[in-house]
Amino acid sequence: MTESGVRALWTMRILSAIALLCAGGIHFYLALNGVGGFLGVMFILNGVAGLVLAAGMLLLRGRLLQLVTVLSLLFLIATLGALVLALTVGLFGIHQTWDFTLVPQTVVIESIGIVILGITTAMVMRPQPVPGVRRHPTSA
């Protein structure tokens, strides 16, 4: 990978980690400021997952980095999907409204995070050329 490619990938990994920390931080904040019961427990678990995935995004390499980028993308898709379900038809008997604490901000942050993580995942999953091996042999 070229130096500019490595720099671009690191930039996307850092942005991905920030998005995961923001999503996890929102869940921690809500759990610690009034959201209790089953939903509060789920929010604590989401906060922990966001923190662990963000750390993995910055610390892992190779196949483990590929795994953490895919899991991170799925994590944000799932959390945004759960919020959309809670806003529309309800989820686990919970019906959410747009004027609840941090709902609009969460939709924006998680949507941007999904785009960032989609790009990061594509970059990480792209096959890397093997030095000394030609991809397309020339015909004789």
C-alpha beads as a LAMMPS data file, in Angstrom:
LAMMPS data file: protein, C-alpha beads

140 atoms
139 bonds

1 atom types
1 bond types

-500.0 500.0 xlo xhi
-500.0 500.0 ylo yhi
-500.0 500.0 zlo zhi

Masses

1 110.0

Atoms # bond

1 1 1 0.000 0.000 0.000
2 1 1 1.324 3.452 -0.838
3 1 1 2.127 5.990 1.829
4 1 1 -0.926 8.070 0.913
5 1 1 -3.080 4.910 1.073
6 1 1 -1.762 4.077 4.537
7 1 1 -2.405 7.653 5.678
8 1 1 -5.949 7.582 4.246
9 1 1 -6.693 4.274 5.968
10 1 1 -5.420 5.592 9.313
11 1 1 -7.552 8.703 8.900
12 1 1 -10.629 6.553 8.299
13 1 1 -9.767 4.297 11.238
14 1 1 -9.497 7.349 13.529
15 1 1 -12.794 8.789 12.228
16 1 1 -14.418 5.375 12.715
17 1 1 -13.156 5.200 16.295
18 1 1 -14.515 8.696 16.972
19 1 1 -17.931 7.727 15.577
20 1 1 -17.988 4.587 17.725
21 1 1 -16.971 6.547 20.829
22 1 1 -19.689 9.124 20.170
23 1 1 -22.368 6.450 19.723
24 1 1 -21.179 4.584 22.820
25 1 1 -20.920 7.821 24.784
26 1 1 -24.507 8.755 23.966
27 1 1 -25.675 5.375 25.253
28 1 1 -23.613 5.725 28.459
29 1 1 -24.974 9.245 28.992
30 1 1 -28.576 8.121 28.585
31 1 1 -28.108 5.100 30.856
32 1 1 -26.543 7.246 33.576
33 1 1 -29.127 10.032 33.255
34 1 1 -32.509 8.458 33.689
35 1 1 -32.941 5.577 31.245
36 1 1 -33.335 2.549 33.470
37 1 1 -34.614 -0.988 33.426
38 1 1 -33.988 -3.283 30.492
39 1 1 -33.261 -0.354 28.160
40 1 1 -30.724 1.073 30.600
41 1 1 -28.873 -2.245 30.724
42 1 1 -28.865 -2.420 26.918
43 1 1 -27.510 1.138 26.760
44 1 1 -24.658 0.253 29.138
45 1 1 -23.815 -2.752 26.949
46 1 1 -23.929 -0.526 23.850
47 1 1 -21.597 1.942 25.539
48 1 1 -19.122 -0.813 26.395
49 1 1 -19.352 -2.224 22.853
50 1 1 -18.678 1.202 21.342
51 1 1 -15.612 1.625 23.538
52 1 1 -14.236 -1.861 22.795
53 1 1 -14.842 -1.540 19.046
54 1 1 -13.197 1.904 18.967
55 1 1 -10.131 0.500 20.731
56 1 1 -10.028 -2.405 18.298
57 1 1 -10.273 -0.010 15.368
58 1 1 -7.074 1.703 16.516
59 1 1 -5.098 -1.237 17.905
60 1 1 -5.728 -4.230 15.656
61 1 1 -4.225 -5.227 12.296
62 1 1 -4.776 -7.785 9.577
63 1 1 -7.704 -10.180 9.881
64 1 1 -8.669 -8.886 13.323
65 1 1 -8.940 -5.355 11.902
66 1 1 -11.163 -6.697 9.135
67 1 1 -13.342 -8.405 11.741
68 1 1 -13.617 -5.315 13.951
69 1 1 -14.523 -3.037 11.026
70 1 1 -17.332 -5.353 9.925
71 1 1 -18.583 -5.747 13.513
72 1 1 -18.414 -1.973 14.021
73 1 1 -20.430 -1.320 10.881
74 1 1 -23.028 -3.896 11.934
75 1 1 -23.089 -2.403 15.447
76 1 1 -23.969 1.079 14.203
77 1 1 -26.512 -0.278 11.716
78 1 1 -28.144 -2.249 14.543
79 1 1 -28.228 0.651 17.004
80 1 1 -29.647 3.058 14.423
81 1 1 -32.124 0.402 13.283
82 1 1 -33.256 -0.161 16.864
83 1 1 -33.803 3.574 17.329
84 1 1 -35.779 3.826 14.084
85 1 1 -37.936 0.883 15.181
86 1 1 -38.504 2.497 18.588
87 1 1 -39.489 5.734 16.830
88 1 1 -41.921 4.031 14.460
89 1 1 -43.522 0.745 15.537
90 1 1 -41.870 0.307 18.927
91 1 1 -39.180 -2.069 20.135
92 1 1 -39.558 -4.405 23.133
93 1 1 -42.654 -2.422 24.066
94 1 1 -40.725 0.860 24.052
95 1 1 -42.005 3.707 21.904
96 1 1 -39.645 6.623 21.451
97 1 1 -40.348 10.189 20.353
98 1 1 -38.162 12.649 18.423
99 1 1 -38.147 15.102 21.327
100 1 1 -36.520 12.630 23.766
101 1 1 -32.978 13.413 24.933
102 1 1 -30.367 13.184 22.141
103 1 1 -32.617 11.359 19.642
104 1 1 -31.998 13.741 16.676
105 1 1 -28.285 13.932 17.483
106 1 1 -28.055 10.143 17.710
107 1 1 -29.676 9.702 14.298
108 1 1 -27.199 12.139 12.727
109 1 1 -24.106 10.753 14.484
110 1 1 -24.945 7.110 13.802
111 1 1 -25.870 7.827 10.166
112 1 1 -22.554 9.597 9.581
113 1 1 -20.799 6.780 11.445
114 1 1 -22.361 4.192 9.144
115 1 1 -21.034 6.038 6.095
116 1 1 -17.559 6.391 7.645
117 1 1 -17.462 2.744 8.699
118 1 1 -18.727 1.619 5.297
119 1 1 -15.786 3.376 3.657
120 1 1 -13.345 2.065 6.268
121 1 1 -14.635 -1.469 5.843
122 1 1 -14.248 -1.246 2.063
123 1 1 -10.681 0.020 2.459
124 1 1 -9.720 -2.675 4.971
125 1 1 -11.320 -5.503 2.995
126 1 1 -9.717 -4.503 -0.311
127 1 1 -7.202 -7.154 -1.379
128 1 1 -3.603 -6.029 -0.899
129 1 1 -1.108 -6.661 -3.688
130 1 1 1.623 -9.176 -2.945
131 1 1 5.072 -7.745 -3.716
132 1 1 6.670 -9.416 -6.748
133 1 1 3.419 -10.984 -8.015
134 1 1 1.701 -9.600 -11.098
135 1 1 -2.069 -9.379 -11.081
136 1 1 -2.523 -9.439 -14.857
137 1 1 0.149 -11.336 -16.715
138 1 1 1.083 -9.870 -20.082
139 1 1 0.515 -12.021 -23.121
140 1 1 3.513 -13.196 -25.114

Bonds

1 1 1 2
2 1 2 3
3 1 3 4
4 1 4 5
5 1 5 6
6 1 6 7
7 1 7 8
8 1 8 9
9 1 9 10
10 1 10 11
11 1 11 12
12 1 12 13
13 1 13 14
14 1 14 15
15 1 15 16
16 1 16 17
17 1 17 18
18 1 18 19
19 1 19 20
20 1 20 21
21 1 21 22
22 1 22 23
23 1 23 24
24 1 24 25
25 1 25 26
26 1 26 27
27 1 27 28
28 1 28 29
29 1 29 30
30 1 30 31
31 1 31 32
32 1 32 33
33 1 33 34
34 1 34 35
35 1 35 36
36 1 36 37
37 1 37 38
38 1 38 39
39 1 39 40
40 1 40 41
41 1 41 42
42 1 42 43
43 1 43 44
44 1 44 45
45 1 45 46
46 1 46 47
47 1 47 48
48 1 48 49
49 1 49 50
50 1 50 51
51 1 51 52
52 1 52 53
53 1 53 54
54 1 54 55
55 1 55 56
56 1 56 57
57 1 57 58
58 1 58 59
59 1 59 60
60 1 60 61
61 1 61 62
62 1 62 63
63 1 63 64
64 1 64 65
65 1 65 66
66 1 66 67
67 1 67 68
68 1 68 69
69 1 69 70
70 1 70 71
71 1 71 72
72 1 72 73
73 1 73 74
74 1 74 75
75 1 75 76
76 1 76 77
77 1 77 78
78 1 78 79
79 1 79 80
80 1 80 81
81 1 81 82
82 1 82 83
83 1 83 84
84 1 84 85
85 1 85 86
86 1 86 87
87 1 87 88
88 1 88 89
89 1 89 90
90 1 90 91
91 1 91 92
92 1 92 93
93 1 93 94
94 1 94 95
95 1 95 96
96 1 96 97
97 1 97 98
98 1 98 99
99 1 99 100
100 1 100 101
101 1 101 102
102 1 102 103
103 1 103 104
104 1 104 105
105 1 105 106
106 1 106 107
107 1 107 108
108 1 108 109
109 1 109 110
110 1 110 111
111 1 111 112
112 1 112 113
113 1 113 114
114 1 114 115
115 1 115 116
116 1 116 117
117 1 117 118
118 1 118 119
119 1 119 120
120 1 120 121
121 1 121 122
122 1 122 123
123 1 123 124
124 1 124 125
125 1 125 126
126 1 126 127
127 1 127 128
128 1 128 129
129 1 129 130
130 1 130 131
131 1 131 132
132 1 132 133
133 1 133 134
134 1 134 135
135 1 135 136
136 1 136 137
137 1 137 138
138 1 138 139
139 1 139 140
